[in-house]
């Protein structure tokens, strides 16, 4: 059976061990609370990656967005004349 992974999803077989340096107090507290350290780090890293991809996309498309927004300001939204709300 083949499974399809979405963005930010991974399967156990695609996990890679790594070394992290984490504040010992935070690590002890997390362990005492039963927090899965690997999953917590992975979830936070996924969010950071998503944010960075968004930032890069906006940076790469800034000129287009600027021109499009100026056009909307000048001419209104495309197809706006047919809006019914």
C-alpha positions in Angstrom: 0.0 0.0 0.0 1.4 3.4 -1.0 0.6 6.4 1.2 0.7 10.0 0.0 2.3 12.6 2.2 1.1 16.2 2.3 3.3 19.2 2.9 4.8 19.0 6.4 3.8 15.4 6.9 6.3 12.6 7.2 6.2 8.9 7.8 8.2 7.0 10.3 10.5 5.6 7.6 11.4 9.2 6.5 12.6 10.3 9.9 16.2 11.0 10.4 18.0 11.0 13.7 19.8 14.2 14.6 21.6 15.8 17.5 20.2 18.8 19.3 21.5 21.0 22.1 18.6 21.9 24.4 18.6 23.8 27.7 18.8 21.1 30.4 16.0 22.6 32.6 13.6 22.9 29.7 14.4 19.3 28.6 13.9 18.0 32.1 10.5 19.8 32.4 9.4 18.6 29.1 10.3 15.0 29.9 8.5 15.3 33.3 5.4 16.5 31.5 5.5 13.6 29.1 6.2 15.8 26.0 7.5 13.9 23.0 10.7 16.0 22.4 11.2 14.8 18.8 7.6 15.6 17.8 7.6 18.9 19.6 10.8 20.0 17.9 9.5 18.7 14.5 6.2 20.6 14.8 8.0 23.8 15.7 10.5 23.4 12.9 7.7 22.7 10.4 6.1 26.0 11.5 9.4 27.9 11.1 9.9 26.4 7.6 6.4 27.4 6.6 6.9 30.9 7.8 10.2 31.2 6.0 8.8 29.8 2.8 6.0 32.4 3.0 8.5 35.2 3.7 10.6 34.1 0.7 7.6 33.8 -1.6 6.5 37.4 -0.7 10.0 38.6 -1.2 10.3 36.9 -4.6 6.9 38.2 -5.7 7.0 41.7 -4.1 7.2 43.5 -7.5 4.2 41.6 -8.9 2.2 42.2 -5.7 3.0 45.9 -5.7 1.9 46.2 -9.3 -1.3 44.2 -8.8 -2.3 46.1 -5.6 -1.7 49.4 -7.5 -3.9 48.1 -10.3 -6.7 47.1 -7.9 -6.5 50.5 -6.1 -6.7 52.2 -9.5 -9.3 50.0 -11.3 -11.0 48.0 -8.5 -11.2 44.2 -8.3 -11.4 42.2 -11.4 -15.0 41.1 -12.2 -16.1 43.4 -9.3 -19.0 44.6 -11.5 -20.6 41.1 -11.3 -20.3 40.7 -7.5 -23.6 40.0 -5.8 -22.6 40.7 -2.2 
